[in-house]
Amino acid sequence: MSFLTHLECSHCGGTVTADELRTFCPDCNTPYLARYDLVAVKESVKREEMTARPAGMWRWQEVLPIRDPKNYISLGEGDTPLLPVRRVGAELGLNNLFVKEDGSNPTGSFKARGLSAAVSCARELGATRVIIPTAGNAGGAMAAYAARAGMEALVIMPADTPRANIEECKAAGAQIEFVEGLISDAGALAAERSKNEGWFDVSTFKEPYRVEGKKIVGYEVAEGFGWVLPEVIVCPTGGGTGLVGMWKAFAEMEALGWLDDAARPRMVAVQSTGCAPVIRAFEYHADTNEFWEGAATHASGLRVPRSFADRLIMSALYESDGMAVAVSEDEIRAARSQLAQKEGIFAAPEGAATLAGLQKLVVDGWVKPDERVVLFNTGTGLKYLDS
């Protein structure tokens, strides 16, 4: 059972019930976050009980927001490999380098986790039709989970979205609309269609539950390292649900007493030099991001001119004594080849960007040889054969 209690505005701290469909705080225009009775969780279940359950994201059900298990919409997401990458690590002078390989999720990306949670909650709370703006992978995941739930799906995407993402949305029976522009333009149209036509909008951070699915990566990483967290986690950052979700998970596990060492990882956000609003904000120690004009990168998941959760992203970086790094398109391509040829990991460009960013941090001495470092690969490279 879920121990979900309420939703809390991530800015003003105001609370609302979790018993009806919610989007975001109307007063602050910022995301709601799901909160749980962690004292009751601690008293009711041990971490070892969760780890002994059948594999998959939903074994962590007490800290996920669906109250009735019959509403789980699952395709077997979660429990992706944590792979040691020794050859690439040796080239960098690192003794403990790993890749969290989320490309093995259903629909080929980490978006499966978030959309499983979001669609499950939407159905539990009465939604019958869902809409999403996407740069690629989120649309395919939403279409698949909506199909499994028997819900209508509308996907709005830039006209230059990779073909594989378009075809998987069609295959799952979703309606598709194209916009000339970026995901921000798709988001504006999705908000308009949601308001006027009654679709429930599952845009990144514009409903409270996608981040809940994404946070389970953090639980899996902790379990994979024997409940002592690694020193560094490197995340490709567009909308920011992966980075923010993991940071939320670490806070929850601390409260549960599940971590055998209190030290949390230093979080690293990696973006393309063609779209780097987080890096620019980090340089000025700003709490919010400015809209990035002329965003351009072949890593479509990084082509997000400004995240709706910019405050949460920046907070996680500052609180963790983390870093933000921009990498070029050529550096992303080179890192992608390196992972494939040295380790057999055919990463999405977004995932490969983490290796490119790490290389800069090693040169700068920011990462030490014996530190445990996790690169978060968000998807399979098979989705990007045309890019």
Secondary structure, 3 states (H helix, E strand, C coil): CCCEEEEEECCCCCEECCCCCCCEECCCCEEEEEEECHHHHHHHCCHHHHHCCCCCHHHHHHHCCCCCHHHCCCCCCCCCCEEECHHHHHHHCCCEEEEEEHHHCHHHECHHHHHHHHHHHHHHCCCCEEEEECCCHHHHHHHHHHHHHCCEEEEEEECCCCHHHHHHHHHCCCEEEEECCCHHHHHHHHHHHHHHHCCEECCCCCCCCHHHHHHHHHHHHHHHCCCCCCCEEEEECCCCHHHHHHHHHHHHHHHHCCCCCCCCCEEEEEEECCECHHHHHHHCCCCCCCCCCCCCCCCHHHCCCCCCCHHHHHHHHHHCCCEEEEECHHHHHHHHHHHHHHHCCCECHHHHHHHHHHHHHHHCCCCCCCCEEEEEECEEHHHHCCC
